């Protein structure tokens, strides 16, 4: 049974990825600071397919210790989904110093350390491993939340660099979603902006966490073994770029 790490596992895209990965036969290691959300997943899935870790990725000590501690229990892990992230939805002028540090740490620094710590342990295997990062169209076309957009642009750059750094042992790709329904972020978006997002989408089926999870697991799996360093949009055809 292949093992897959999913950060930000308790809600939204992360939870949908956990659920679909287990359906597809993975053993999932889910990490999140939301202890109650993880407890819900533990109530649904047994210890034979799901392992929960409470982890706050705004804490550098947690970030640096997370992968090494996992490998004390798991000699080999197939894949890593870097999904944990935060969004404040406000102007750069409204950020406190603490919030700037927090968003840079959670949205970028965590990916740097988790990715390199995972890759260096899996480069010994002949069969390529897989990392899937989660960015956003905000990282491609900009956002009124400049720091969110900036961190997601950095995730795209990190993905492309690590695809070269980790080849041929670990593939690295990134999913770039537009506005996703039924998520915490969606609930913070004013109705007029939701309508504008919908107007720009040429496909009209609302983007749900489950739809993004399908793309994540397709990229993670062996069917995509010839693909690395790519940005895969999940945006209903909006934002031509």
MARBA-3410 file (N, C-alpha, C, O; in Angstrom, 1 decimal):
241
0.8,-1.2,0.0,0.0,0.0,0.0,0.9,1.2,0.0,1.7,1.4,0.9 ~ 0.7,2.1,-1.0,1.5,3.4,-1.1,1.0,4.3,0.0,-0.1,4.4,0.4 ~ 2.0,5.0,0.6,1.8,6.0,1.6,1.9,7.4,1.0,2.8,7.8,0.3 ~ 0.9,8.3,1.5,0.8,9.6,0.9,0.6,10.6,2.1,-0.3,10.4,2.9 ~ 1.5,11.6,2.1,1.3,12.7,3.1,0.4,13.8,2.5,0.6,14.2,1.4
-0.6,14.3,3.3,-1.4,15.4,2.9,-1.4,16.4,4.0,-1.8,16.1,5.1 ~ -0.9,17.6,3.8,-1.0,18.7,4.8,-2.2,19.5,4.6,-2.8,19.5,3.5 ~ -2.7,20.1,5.6,-4.0,20.8,5.5,-5.1,19.8,5.3,-6.0,20.1,4.5 ~ -5.0,18.7,6.0,-5.8,17.5,5.7,-7.2,17.6,6.2,-8.1,16.8,5.8 ~ -7.5,18.5,7.2,-8.8,18.4,7.9,-10.0,19.0,7.2,-11.1,18.7,7.5
-9.7,19.9,6.2,-10.8,20.6,5.6,-10.6,20.8,4.1,-9.4,20.7,3.6 ~ -11.6,21.2,3.4,-11.5,21.7,2.0,-10.8,20.7,1.1,-11.1,19.5,1.1 ~ -9.9,21.2,0.3,-9.1,20.4,-0.7,-8.4,19.3,0.0,-8.4,18.1,-0.5 ~ -7.8,19.6,1.2,-7.0,18.5,1.9,-7.9,17.4,2.3,-7.5,16.2,2.1 ~ -9.0,17.7,2.9,-9.9,16.6,3.3,-10.4,15.8,2.1,-10.5,14.5,2.1
-10.8,16.5,1.0,-11.2,15.8,-0.2,-10.1,14.9,-0.7,-10.4,13.8,-1.2 ~ -8.9,15.3,-0.7,-7.8,14.5,-1.1,-7.5,13.3,-0.3,-7.3,12.2,-0.8 ~ -7.7,13.5,1.0,-7.6,12.3,2.0,-8.6,11.3,1.6,-8.3,10.1,1.5 ~ -9.8,11.7,1.5,-11.0,10.8,1.2,-10.8,10.0,-0.1,-11.0,8.8,-0.1 ~ -10.4,10.8,-1.1,-10.3,10.1,-2.4,-9.0,9.2,-2.5,-9.1,8.2,-3.1
-7.9,9.7,-1.8,-6.7,8.8,-1.8,-7.0,7.5,-1.1,-6.5,6.5,-1.6 ~ -7.7,7.5,0.0,-8.1,6.3,0.7,-8.9,5.4,-0.2,-8.7,4.2,-0.2 ~ -9.9,6.0,-0.9,-10.7,5.2,-1.9,-9.8,4.6,-2.9,-10.2,3.5,-3.4 ~ -8.8,5.2,-3.3,-7.9,4.7,-4.4,-6.8,3.8,-3.8,-6.0,3.3,-4.6 ~ -6.8,3.5,-2.5,-6.0,2.5,-2.0,-4.7,3.0,-1.3,-3.8,2.2,-1.0
-4.6,4.3,-1.1,-3.4,4.8,-0.4,-3.6,4.7,1.1,-4.7,4.6,1.6 ~ -2.5,4.6,1.8,-2.4,4.9,3.3,-2.1,6.3,3.4,-1.1,6.8,2.9 ~ -2.9,7.1,4.1,-2.8,8.6,4.1,-2.3,9.0,5.5,-2.9,8.6,6.5 ~ -1.3,9.8,5.5,-0.8,10.5,6.7,-1.2,12.0,6.6,-0.7,12.7,5.8 ~ -2.2,12.3,7.4,-2.8,13.6,7.3,-2.3,14.5,8.4,-2.3,14.1,9.6
-2.0,15.8,8.1,-1.5,16.7,9.1,-2.3,18.0,9.0,-2.6,18.5,7.9 ~ -2.6,18.6,10.1,-3.3,19.8,10.2,-3.3,20.3,11.6,-3.1,19.6,12.6 ~ -3.4,21.7,11.8,-3.5,22.2,13.2,-4.9,22.1,13.7,-5.1,22.3,14.9 ~ -5.9,21.7,12.9,-7.3,21.6,13.3,-7.5,20.2,13.9,-7.8,19.2,13.1 ~ -7.3,20.1,15.2,-7.4,18.8,15.8,-8.8,18.2,15.7,-8.9,17.0,15.5
-9.8,19.0,15.8,-11.2,18.5,15.7,-11.5,17.9,14.3,-12.2,16.9,14.2 ~ -11.0,18.6,13.3,-11.2,18.2,11.9,-10.5,16.8,11.7,-11.1,16.0,11.0 ~ -9.3,16.7,12.2,-8.6,15.4,12.1,-9.4,14.3,12.9,-9.4,13.1,12.4 ~ -9.9,14.7,14.0,-10.7,13.7,14.8,-11.9,13.1,14.0,-12.2,12.0,14.1 ~ -12.5,14.0,13.2,-13.6,13.6,12.4,-13.2,12.5,11.4,-13.8,11.5,11.2
-12.0,12.8,10.8,-11.5,11.8,9.8,-11.1,10.5,10.5,-11.4,9.4,9.9 ~ -10.6,10.6,11.7,-10.2,9.4,12.4,-11.5,8.6,12.8,-11.4,7.4,12.9 ~ -12.6,9.3,12.9,-13.9,8.6,13.2,-14.4,7.9,12.0,-15.2,6.9,12.2 ~ -14.0,8.3,10.8,-14.5,7.6,9.6,-13.6,6.6,9.1,-14.0,5.5,8.6 ~ -12.3,6.8,9.2,-11.3,5.9,8.7,-10.4,5.3,9.8,-10.0,5.9,10.7
-10.2,4.0,9.6,-9.4,3.2,10.6,-7.9,3.5,10.5,-7.4,4.1,9.6 ~ -7.2,3.0,11.6,-5.8,3.2,11.6,-5.0,2.4,10.5,-3.8,2.7,10.3 ~ -5.7,1.5,9.9,-5.1,0.8,8.8,-5.0,1.5,7.5,-4.2,1.1,6.6 ~ -5.7,2.7,7.4,-5.6,3.5,6.2,-5.3,5.0,6.5,-5.0,5.7,5.5 ~ -5.4,5.4,7.7,-5.3,6.9,8.0,-4.5,7.1,9.3,-4.8,6.4,10.3
-3.6,8.0,9.3,-2.8,8.4,10.5,-2.8,9.9,10.6,-2.5,10.6,9.6 ~ -3.3,10.4,11.7,-3.4,11.8,11.9,-2.3,12.4,12.7,-1.8,11.8,13.7 ~ -1.9,13.6,12.3,-0.8,14.3,13.0,-1.3,15.8,13.2,-1.5,16.5,12.2 ~ -1.4,16.2,14.4,-1.7,17.7,14.7,-0.4,18.4,14.5,0.6,18.2,15.2 ~ -0.4,19.4,13.5,0.8,20.1,13.2,0.5,21.5,12.8,-0.3,21.7,11.9
1.1,22.5,13.4,0.9,23.9,13.1,2.1,24.3,12.3,3.2,24.5,12.8 ~ 1.9,24.5,11.0,3.0,24.8,10.1,3.4,26.3,10.0,4.1,26.7,9.1 ~ 2.9,27.0,11.0,3.5,28.4,11.2,4.6,28.4,12.2,5.3,29.4,12.5 ~ 4.9,27.2,12.8,6.0,27.0,13.7,7.2,26.3,13.1,7.1,25.2,12.6 ~ 8.3,27.0,13.0,9.5,26.5,12.3,10.0,25.2,12.9,10.5,24.3,12.2
9.9,25.0,14.2,10.3,23.8,14.8,9.5,22.6,14.4,10.0,21.5,14.1 ~ 8.2,22.8,14.2,7.3,21.8,13.7,7.6,21.5,12.3,7.7,20.3,11.9 ~ 7.8,22.5,11.5,8.1,22.3,10.1,9.4,21.4,9.9,9.4,20.4,9.2 ~ 10.5,21.8,10.6,11.7,21.1,10.5,11.7,19.7,11.1,12.5,18.9,10.6 ~ 10.9,19.5,12.0,10.8,18.1,12.7,9.8,17.2,12.1,9.9,16.0,12.4
8.9,17.7,11.2,7.8,16.9,10.8,8.2,15.7,10.0,7.9,14.5,10.3 ~ 8.9,15.9,8.9,9.3,14.7,8.0,10.3,13.8,8.7,10.1,12.6,8.7 ~ 11.3,14.3,9.4,12.2,13.3,10.1,11.5,12.4,11.1,11.8,11.3,11.2 ~ 10.5,13.0,11.8,9.7,12.2,12.8,8.9,11.1,12.1,8.7,10.0,12.5 ~ 8.3,11.5,10.9,7.5,10.5,10.2,8.3,9.3,9.7,7.9,8.2,9.8
9.6,9.6,9.3,10.4,8.5,8.8,10.9,7.6,10.0,11.5,6.6,9.7 ~ 10.7,8.0,11.2,11.0,7.1,12.3,10.0,6.0,12.3,10.3,4.9,12.8 ~ 8.8,6.2,11.8,7.7,5.3,11.8,7.5,4.6,10.4,7.0,3.5,10.3 ~ 7.9,5.4,9.3,7.6,4.9,8.0,8.9,4.9,7.2,9.4,6.0,6.8 ~ 9.4,3.8,6.9,10.7,3.7,6.1,10.6,4.3,4.7,11.6,4.8,4.2
9.5,4.3,4.1,9.3,4.8,2.8,7.9,5.4,2.6,6.9,4.8,3.1 ~ 7.9,6.5,1.9,6.6,7.2,1.6,6.6,7.5,0.2,7.6,8.0,-0.4 ~ 5.5,7.3,-0.5,5.4,7.5,-1.9,5.3,9.0,-2.3,5.9,9.4,-3.3 ~ 4.4,9.7,-1.6,4.1,11.0,-2.1,3.8,12.0,-1.1,3.5,11.7,0.1 ~ 3.9,13.3,-1.4,3.6,14.4,-0.5,2.7,15.4,-1.2,3.0,15.9,-2.3
1.6,15.8,-0.6,0.7,16.8,-1.1,0.9,18.0,-0.2,0.4,18.0,1.0 ~ 1.5,19.1,-0.7,1.7,20.3,0.1,0.5,21.2,0.0,0.4,22.1,-0.9 ~ -0.5,21.0,0.8,-1.8,21.7,0.7,-2.0,22.8,1.7,-2.8,23.7,1.5 ~ -1.4,22.7,2.9,-1.6,23.6,4.0,-1.3,25.1,3.5,-0.3,25.3,2.9 ~ -2.2,26.0,3.8,-2.0,27.4,3.5,-3.0,28.3,4.2,-4.0,27.8,4.7
-2.7,29.5,4.2,-3.6,30.5,4.8,-3.9,31.7,3.9,-3.1,32.0,3.0 ~ -5.1,32.3,4.0,-5.5,33.4,3.2,-6.2,34.4,4.1,-7.1,34.0,4.8 ~ -5.8,35.6,4.0,-6.4,36.7,4.8,-7.4,37.5,4.0,-8.3,38.1,4.6 ~ -7.2,37.6,2.7,-8.1,38.4,1.9,-8.1,39.9,2.2,-9.1,40.5,2.2 ~ -6.9,40.5,2.4,-6.9,41.9,2.7,-5.6,42.5,2.1,-4.7,41.8,1.6
-5.7,43.8,2.0,-4.6,44.6,1.4,-3.3,44.4,2.1,-3.3,44.1,3.3 ~ -2.2,44.5,1.4,-0.9,44.4,2.0,-0.7,45.4,3.2,0.0,45.2,4.1 ~ -1.4,46.6,3.1,-1.3,47.6,4.1,-1.9,47.2,5.4,-1.6,47.7,6.5 ~ -2.8,46.2,5.4,-3.6,45.8,6.5,-2.9,44.6,7.3,-3.3,44.2,8.4 ~ -1.8,44.1,6.8,-1.0,43.0,7.5,-0.2,43.6,8.6,0.5,44.6,8.5
-0.2,42.9,9.7,0.7,43.2,10.8,2.0,42.4,10.5,2.1,41.6,9.6 ~ 3.1,42.8,11.2,4.4,42.1,11.0,4.2,40.6,11.3,4.8,39.8,10.6 ~ 3.5,40.3,12.3,3.3,38.9,12.7,2.5,38.1,11.6,2.9,37.0,11.3 ~ 1.5,38.8,11.0,0.8,38.1,9.9,1.7,37.9,8.6,1.5,36.9,7.9 ~ 2.5,38.9,8.4,3.4,38.7,7.2,4.3,37.5,7.5,4.5,36.7,6.6
4.9,37.4,8.7,5.8,36.3,9.0,5.0,35.0,8.9,5.5,33.9,8.4 ~ 3.7,35.0,9.4,2.9,33.8,9.4,2.6,33.3,8.0,2.8,32.1,7.7 ~ 2.2,34.2,7.1,1.8,33.7,5.8,3.0,33.2,5.0,2.9,32.3,4.2 ~ 4.2,33.9,5.1,5.4,33.5,4.5,5.8,32.1,5.0,6.3,31.3,4.2 ~ 5.7,31.9,6.3,6.1,30.6,6.8,5.2,29.5,6.4,5.6,28.4,5.9
3.8,29.6,6.5,2.9,28.6,6.2,2.9,28.3,4.7,2.9,27.1,4.3 ~ 2.8,29.4,3.9,2.5,29.2,2.5,3.8,28.9,1.7,3.7,28.4,0.6 ~ 5.0,29.2,2.2,6.2,29.0,1.5,7.3,28.3,2.2,7.8,27.2,1.7 ~ 7.7,28.8,3.4,8.8,28.1,4.1,8.5,26.6,4.4,9.3,25.8,4.3 ~ 7.2,26.4,4.8,6.9,25.0,5.1,7.1,24.1,3.9,7.6,23.0,4.0
6.7,24.6,2.7,6.9,23.8,1.4,8.4,23.5,1.2,8.8,22.5,0.7 ~ 9.2,24.5,1.4,10.7,24.4,1.2,11.2,23.2,2.0,11.9,22.4,1.5 ~ 10.9,23.2,3.3,11.5,22.2,4.2,10.8,20.9,4.0,11.5,19.9,4.0 ~ 9.5,20.8,3.9,8.9,19.5,3.8,9.3,18.9,2.5,9.5,17.7,2.4 ~ 9.4,19.6,1.4,9.8,19.1,0.1,11.2,18.5,0.1,11.4,17.4,-0.3
12.1,19.3,0.6,13.5,18.9,0.6,13.8,17.7,1.5,14.5,16.8,1.2 ~ 13.1,17.8,2.7,13.3,16.7,3.7,12.7,15.4,3.1,13.2,14.3,3.4 ~ 11.6,15.5,2.4,11.0,14.3,1.8,11.8,13.8,0.7,12.1,12.6,0.6 ~ 12.2,14.7,-0.2,13.0,14.2,-1.4,14.3,13.6,-1.0,14.7,12.6,-1.6 ~ 15.0,14.1,-0.1,16.3,13.6,0.2,16.2,12.2,0.8,17.2,11.4,0.7
15.1,11.8,1.4,14.9,10.5,1.9,14.4,9.5,0.9,14.5,8.3,1.1 ~ 13.8,10.0,-0.2,13.3,9.1,-1.2,14.1,9.0,-2.5,13.7,8.2,-3.4 ~ 15.2,9.7,-2.5,16.0,9.6,-3.7,16.7,8.3,-3.9,17.3,8.0,-5.0 ~ 16.7,7.5,-2.9,17.4,6.2,-2.9,16.5,5.1,-3.7,17.0,4.0,-4.0 ~ 15.3,5.4,-4.0,14.4,4.5,-4.6,14.4,4.6,-6.1,14.5,5.7,-6.6
14.3,3.5,-6.8,14.3,3.5,-8.3,13.1,4.1,-8.8,13.1,4.9,-9.8 ~ 11.9,3.7,-8.3,10.6,4.2,-8.8,10.5,5.6,-8.3,10.6,5.9,-7.1 ~ 10.2,6.6,-9.3,10.0,8.0,-8.9,8.9,8.2,-7.9,7.9,7.6,-7.9 ~ 9.2,9.1,-6.9,8.2,9.5,-6.0,7.6,10.8,-6.5,7.9,11.3,-7.6 ~ 6.6,11.3,-5.8,5.8,12.5,-6.3,5.5,13.5,-5.3,5.1,13.2,-4.1
5.7,14.8,-5.6,5.2,15.9,-4.8,4.2,16.7,-5.6,4.5,17.0,-6.8 ~ 3.1,17.0,-5.0,2.1,17.9,-5.6,1.9,19.1,-4.7,1.5,18.9,-3.6 ~ 2.2,20.3,-5.2,2.0,21.5,-4.5,0.7,22.1,-4.9,0.2,21.9,-6.0 ~ 0.1,22.9,-4.0,-1.1,23.6,-4.3,-0.8,25.1,-4.3,-0.4,25.7,-3.3 ~ -1.0,25.7,-5.5,-0.8,27.2,-5.6,-2.2,27.8,-5.8,-3.1,27.4,-5.0
-2.4,28.7,-6.7,-3.6,29.4,-6.9,-3.5,30.3,-8.1,-2.4,30.7,-8.5 ~ -4.6,30.6,-8.8,-4.5,31.5,-9.9,-4.0,32.9,-9.4,-3.5,33.7,-10.2 ~ -4.2,33.1,-8.1,-3.7,34.4,-7.5,-2.2,34.5,-7.7,-1.6,35.6,-7.8 ~ -1.5,33.4,-7.8,-0.1,33.4,-8.0,0.3,33.5,-9.5,1.5,33.7,-9.8 ~ -0.6,33.4,-10.4,-0.4,33.6,-11.8,-0.8,34.9,-12.3,-0.1,35.5,-13.1
-2.0,35.4,-11.9,-2.6,36.6,-12.5,-2.7,37.8,-11.4,-3.1,38.9,-11.8 ~ -2.3,37.5,-10.2,-2.3,38.5,-9.2,-3.6,38.4,-8.3,-4.5,37.7,-8.6 ~ -3.5,39.2,-7.2,-4.6,39.1,-6.2,-4.6,40.4,-5.4,-3.6,41.1,-5.3 ~ -5.8,40.9,-5.0,-5.9,42.0,-4.1,-5.2,41.8,-2.8,-4.7,42.7,-2.1 ~ -5.1,40.5,-2.4,-4.3,40.1,-1.3,-2.9,39.8,-1.8,-2.6,38.7,-2.2
-2.1,40.8,-1.8,-0.8,40.8,-2.4,0.1,39.7,-1.8,0.9,39.0,-2.5 ~ 0.1,39.5,-0.5,1.0,38.5,0.1,0.5,37.1,-0.2,1.4,36.2,-0.4 ~ -0.8,36.8,-0.3,-1.3,35.5,-0.7,-0.8,35.2,-2.1,-0.3,34.2,-2.4 ~ -1.1,36.2,-3.0,-0.6,36.0,-4.4,0.9,35.8,-4.5,1.3,35.0,-5.3 ~ 1.6,36.6,-3.8,3.1,36.5,-3.8,3.6,35.1,-3.4,4.5,34.5,-4.0
3.0,34.6,-2.3,3.4,33.3,-1.8,3.0,32.2,-2.8,3.8,31.3,-3.0 ~ 1.9,32.3,-3.4,1.5,31.3,-4.4,2.3,31.4,-5.7,2.6,30.4,-6.3 ~ 2.7,32.6,-6.1,3.7,32.7,-7.2,5.0,32.0,-6.8,5.6,31.4,-7.7 ~ 5.4,32.2,-5.6,6.7,31.6,-5.1,6.5,30.1,-5.1,7.5,29.4,-5.4 ~ 5.4,29.5,-4.8,5.1,28.1,-4.8,5.3,27.6,-6.2,5.9,26.5,-6.4
4.8,28.3,-7.2,5.0,27.9,-8.6,6.5,27.9,-9.0,7.0,27.0,-9.6 ~ 7.2,28.9,-8.6,8.6,29.0,-8.9,9.4,27.9,-8.2,10.3,27.3,-8.8 ~ 9.0,27.6,-6.9,9.7,26.5,-6.2,9.4,25.1,-6.8,10.3,24.3,-6.9 ~ 8.2,25.0,-7.3,7.9,23.7,-8.0,8.8,23.5,-9.2,9.3,22.4,-9.4 ~ 8.9,24.5,-10.0,9.7,24.4,-11.2,11.2,24.1,-10.9,11.8,23.3,-11.6
11.7,24.8,-9.9,13.1,24.6,-9.5,13.3,23.2,-8.9,14.3,22.5,-9.2 ~ 12.4,22.8,-8.0,12.6,21.4,-7.4,12.3,20.3,-8.4,12.9,19.2,-8.2 ~ 11.6,20.5,-9.4,11.4,19.5,-10.5,12.8,19.2,-11.1,13.1,18.0,-11.4 ~ 13.6,20.2,-11.2,15.0,20.0,-11.7,15.9,19.4,-10.6,16.6,18.5,-10.8 ~ 15.7,20.0,-9.4,16.6,19.6,-8.3,16.4,18.2,-7.9,17.4,17.5,-7.6
15.2,17.7,-8.0,14.9,16.3,-7.5,14.9,15.3,-8.5,14.8,14.1,-8.2 ~ 14.9,15.6,-9.8,14.9,14.7,-10.9,16.2,13.8,-10.9,17.2,14.3,-10.5 ~ 16.1,12.6,-11.3,14.9,11.8,-11.8,14.1,11.1,-10.7,13.3,10.2,-11.0 ~ 14.4,11.4,-9.5,13.9,10.5,-8.4,12.6,10.9,-7.9,11.8,10.1,-7.4 ~ 12.3,12.2,-7.9,11.0,12.8,-7.4,10.4,13.7,-8.4,11.1,14.7,-8.8
9.2,13.5,-8.8,8.5,14.4,-9.7,7.8,15.5,-8.9,7.4,15.2,-7.7 ~ 7.8,16.7,-9.4,7.2,17.8,-8.6,6.3,18.6,-9.6,6.8,19.1,-10.6 ~ 5.0,18.7,-9.2,4.1,19.5,-10.0,3.2,20.3,-9.1,3.3,20.2,-7.9 ~ 2.5,21.2,-9.7,1.7,22.1,-8.9,0.3,22.3,-9.5,0.2,22.4,-10.7 ~ -0.7,22.3,-8.7,-2.1,22.5,-9.1,-2.5,24.0,-8.8,-2.2,24.4,-7.7
-3.1,24.7,-9.7,-3.4,26.1,-9.5,-4.9,26.3,-9.7,-5.4,26.5,-10.8 ~ -5.7,26.2,-8.6,-7.1,26.3,-8.7,-7.6,27.8,-8.7,-6.9,28.7,-8.3 ~ -8.8,28.0,-9.3,-9.5,29.3,-9.2,-10.3,29.2,-7.9,-9.9,28.5,-6.9 ~ -11.4,30.0,-7.8,-12.2,30.0,-6.6,-12.9,28.7,-6.5,-13.6,28.2,-7.4 ~ -12.8,28.1,-5.3,-13.3,26.7,-5.1,-14.5,26.8,-4.1,-14.4,27.5,-3.0
-15.6,26.3,-4.5,-16.8,26.3,-3.6,-16.6,25.4,-2.4,-15.8,24.5,-2.4 ~ -17.4,25.6,-1.4,-17.4,24.8,-0.2,-16.1,24.7,0.5,-15.6,23.7,1.0 ~ -15.4,25.9,0.6,-14.1,26.0,1.3,-14.2,27.2,2.3,-15.1,28.0,2.1 ~ -13.2,27.3,3.2,-13.2,28.4,4.1,-13.0,29.7,3.4,-13.5,30.7,3.7 ~ -12.1,29.7,2.3,-11.8,30.9,1.6,-13.1,31.4,0.9,-13.4,32.6,0.8
-13.8,30.4,0.3,-15.1,30.8,-0.4,-16.0,31.6,0.4,-16.6,32.6,0.0 ~ -16.1,31.2,1.7,-17.0,31.9,2.6,-16.6,33.3,2.9,-17.4,34.1,3.4 ~ -15.3,33.7,2.6,-14.8,35.1,2.9,-15.0,36.0,1.7,-14.7,37.2,1.8 ~ -15.3,35.4,0.6,-15.4,36.2,-0.7,-16.7,36.9,-0.8,-17.7,36.2,-0.7 ~ -16.8,38.2,-1.0,-18.0,38.9,-1.1,-18.8,38.4,-2.4,-18.2,37.9,-3.3
-20.1,38.5,-2.3,-21.0,38.0,-3.4,-20.7,38.6,-4.7,-20.7,37.9,-5.7 ~ -20.4,39.9,-4.8,-20.1,40.5,-6.1,-18.8,39.9,-6.7,-18.7,39.8,-7.9 ~ -17.8,39.6,-5.9,-16.6,39.0,-6.4,-16.9,37.5,-6.9,-16.3,37.1,-7.9 ~ -17.7,36.8,-6.1,-18.0,35.4,-6.6,-18.7,35.5,-8.0,-18.4,34.7,-8.8 ~ -19.6,36.5,-8.1,-20.3,36.6,-9.4,-19.3,36.9,-10.5,-19.4,36.4,-11.7
-18.3,37.7,-10.3,-17.3,38.1,-11.3,-16.4,36.9,-11.6,-16.1,36.6,-12.8 ~ -16.0,36.1,-10.6,-15.3,34.8,-10.9,-16.1,33.9,-11.8,-15.6,33.4,-12.8 ~ -17.4,33.8,-11.5,-18.2,32.9,-12.2,-18.4,33.4,-13.7,-18.4,32.6,-14.6 ~ -18.5,34.7,-13.8,-18.6,35.2,-15.2,-17.5,34.9,-16.1,-17.6,34.7,-17.3 ~ -16.3,34.9,-15.5,-15.1,34.7,-16.3,-14.8,33.2,-16.6,-14.0,32.9,-17.5
-15.5,32.3,-15.9,-15.3,30.9,-16.2,-16.1,30.4,-17.4,-17.4,30.6,-17.4 ~ -15.5,29.8,-18.4,-16.2,29.4,-19.6,-16.9,28.0,-19.4,-17.9,27.7,-20.1 ~ -16.4,27.3,-18.4,-17.1,26.0,-18.0,-17.9,26.4,-16.7,-17.4,27.1,-15.9 ~ -19.1,25.9,-16.7,-20.0,26.4,-15.6,-20.3,25.4,-14.5,-21.1,25.7,-13.6 ~ -19.6,24.2,-14.5,-19.8,23.3,-13.4,-18.9,23.9,-12.2,-17.7,24.0,-12.3
-19.5,24.2,-11.0,-18.8,24.8,-9.9,-17.6,23.9,-9.5,-17.7,22.7,-9.5 ~ -16.5,24.6,-9.3,-15.3,23.8,-8.9,-15.4,23.5,-7.4,-15.5,24.4,-6.5 ~ -15.4,22.2,-7.1,-15.5,21.7,-5.7,-14.2,21.1,-5.2,-13.3,20.8,-6.1 ~ -13.9,21.0,-3.9,-12.7,20.4,-3.4,-12.5,19.0,-4.0,-11.4,18.6,-4.3 ~ -13.6,18.2,-4.2,-13.4,16.9,-4.8,-12.9,16.9,-6.2,-12.1,16.0,-6.5
-13.2,17.9,-7.0,-12.7,18.0,-8.3,-11.2,18.3,-8.3,-10.5,17.8,-9.2 ~ -10.8,19.2,-7.4,-9.4,19.5,-7.3,-8.6,18.3,-6.8,-7.5,18.0,-7.3 ~ -9.2,17.5,-5.9,-8.6,16.3,-5.4,-8.3,15.3,-6.5,-7.3,14.6,-6.5 ~ -9.2,15.2,-7.4,-9.1,14.3,-8.5,-7.8,14.6,-9.3,-7.1,13.7,-9.8 ~ -7.6,15.9,-9.6,-6.4,16.4,-10.3,-5.2,16.1,-9.5,-4.2,15.7,-10.1
-5.2,16.4,-8.2,-4.0,16.2,-7.4,-3.6,14.7,-7.4,-2.4,14.4,-7.6 ~ -4.5,13.8,-7.3,-4.2,12.4,-7.2,-3.8,11.8,-8.6,-3.0,10.9,-8.7 ~ -4.4,12.4,-9.7,-3.9,12.0,-11.0,-2.5,12.4,-11.2,-1.7,11.6,-11.7 ~ -2.1,13.7,-10.8,-0.7,14.1,-10.9,0.2,13.3,-10.0,1.3,13.0,-10.4 ~ -0.3,12.9,-8.8,0.6,12.2,-7.9,0.9,10.8,-8.4,1.9,10.2,-8.1
0.0,10.2,-9.2,0.0,8.8,-9.5,0.9,8.5,-10.7,1.4,9.4,-11.4 ~ 1.2,7.2,-10.9,2.1,6.7,-11.9,1.6,7.0,-13.3,2.4,7.0,-14.3 ~ 0.3,7.3,-13.5,-0.1,7.6,-14.9,0.5,8.9,-15.4,0.6,9.1,-16.6 ~ 0.9,9.7,-14.5,1.6,11.0,-14.9,3.1,10.9,-14.7,3.8,11.9,-14.5 ~ 3.7,9.7,-14.9,5.1,9.5,-14.6,6.0,10.3,-15.5,7.2,10.4,-15.3
5.5,10.8,-16.7,6.3,11.5,-17.6,6.2,13.0,-17.4,6.7,13.8,-18.2 ~ 5.5,13.4,-16.4,5.2,14.9,-16.2,5.9,15.4,-14.9,5.7,14.8,-13.8 ~ 6.7,16.4,-15.0,7.2,17.1,-13.9,7.5,18.6,-14.2,7.7,18.9,-15.3 ~ 7.4,19.4,-13.1,7.6,20.8,-13.3,6.5,21.6,-13.9,6.7,22.7,-14.4 ~ 5.3,21.0,-13.9,4.2,21.6,-14.6,3.2,22.3,-13.7,3.0,21.8,-12.6
2.6,23.3,-14.2,1.5,24.0,-13.5,0.2,23.6,-14.1,-0.1,23.8,-15.3 ~ -0.7,23.0,-13.4,-2.0,22.5,-13.9,-3.1,23.3,-13.4,-3.4,23.3,-12.2 ~ -3.7,24.1,-14.2,-4.8,25.0,-13.7,-6.1,24.2,-13.6,-6.4,23.3,-14.3 ~ -6.8,24.5,-12.5,-8.2,24.0,-12.3,-9.1,25.2,-12.1,-9.4,25.6,-11.0 ~ -9.5,25.7,-13.2,-10.1,27.1,-13.2,-11.3,27.3,-14.1,-11.8,28.4,-14.4
-11.9,26.2,-14.7,-13.0,26.3,-15.6,-12.7,27.1,-16.8,-13.6,27.7,-17.4 ~ -11.4,27.2,-17.2,-11.1,27.9,-18.4,-11.0,29.4,-18.2,-10.9,30.1,-19.2 ~ -11.0,29.9,-17.0,-10.9,31.4,-16.8,-9.5,31.8,-16.8,-8.5,31.0,-16.9 ~ -9.3,33.1,-16.8,-7.9,33.7,-16.7,-7.0,33.2,-17.7,-6.0,32.6,-17.4 ~ -7.2,33.5,-19.0,-6.3,33.1,-20.1,-4.9,33.5,-19.8,-4.6,34.7,-19.4
-3.9,32.6,-19.9,-2.5,32.9,-19.6,-1.6,31.9,-20.2,-0.4,32.0,-20.1
END
